[in-house]
Amino acid sequence: MTDAGARAFKRARLKKEQKKAVDQLLTAAVAAYSAQRYAEAQFICNQVLTFQPDSFDALSLLGISQIDIGDKEAAEVTLRKALAL
């Protein structure tokens, strides 16, 4: 395998691992939200957004949890970002 091929393979593997980690984080965020642990759900969503700023799932869950804690202004901004995707 050439250097370019090896690098492409490594990038693909890392991307797959990152997607798996993000999926696990989103599952944890949904579980936290379902248990009404809104601050924890928001923290996890923000972690996801660090790696995938265009994650509709993380943005929408973050926005909904912001509504639940009464932060309507932040929720509007967040949900507008989600809808723009």
Backbone hydrogen bonds, N-H to C=O, Kabsch-Sander energy under -0.5 kcal/mol:
donor,donor_aa,acceptor,acceptor_aa,energy
6,A,2,T,-2.7
7,R,3,D,-2.6
8,A,4,A,-2.3
9,F,5,G,-2.3
10,K,6,A,-2.4
11,R,7,R,-2.7
12,A,8,A,-2.4
13,R,9,F,-2.3
14,L,10,K,-2.6
15,K,11,R,-2.5
16,K,12,A,-2.1
17,E,13,R,-2.3
18,Q,14,L,-2.6
19,K,15,K,-2.3
20,K,16,K,-2.1
21,A,17,E,-2.3
22,V,18,Q,-2.7
23,D,19,K,-2.7
24,Q,20,K,-2.1
25,L,21,A,-2.3
26,L,22,V,-2.7
27,T,23,D,-2.0
28,A,24,Q,-2.1
29,A,25,L,-2.5
30,V,26,L,-2.4
31,A,27,T,-2.1
32,A,28,A,-2.5
33,Y,29,A,-2.6
34,S,30,V,-2.8
35,A,31,A,-1.6
36,Q,33,Y,-2.0
37,R,32,A,-3.1
38,Y,36,Q,-1.1
41,A,37,R,-2.3
42,Q,38,Y,-2.6
43,F,39,A,-2.3
44,I,40,E,-2.5
45,C,41,A,-2.5
46,N,42,Q,-2.4
47,Q,43,F,-1.7
48,V,44,I,-2.3
49,L,45,C,-2.5
50,T,46,N,-1.1
51,F,47,Q,-1.0
51,F,48,V,-0.8
52,Q,48,V,-3.0
55,S,52,Q,-1.7
56,F,54,D,-0.9
59,L,55,S,-2.5
60,S,56,F,-3.0
61,L,57,D,-2.2
62,L,58,A,-2.4
63,G,59,L,-2.6
64,I,60,S,-2.4
65,S,61,L,-2.4
66,Q,62,L,-2.0
67,I,63,G,-1.8
68,D,64,I,-2.0
69,I,65,S,-1.3
70,G,67,I,-1.5
71,D,66,Q,-2.5
72,K,70,G,-1.5
75,A,71,D,-2.2
76,E,72,K,-2.3
77,V,73,E,-1.9
78,T,74,A,-2.7
79,L,75,A,-3.0
80,R,76,E,-2.1
81,K,77,V,-1.8
82,A,78,T,-2.0
83,L,79,L,-2.5
84,A,80,R,-1.9
85,L,81,K,-0.8
85,L,82,A,-0.9
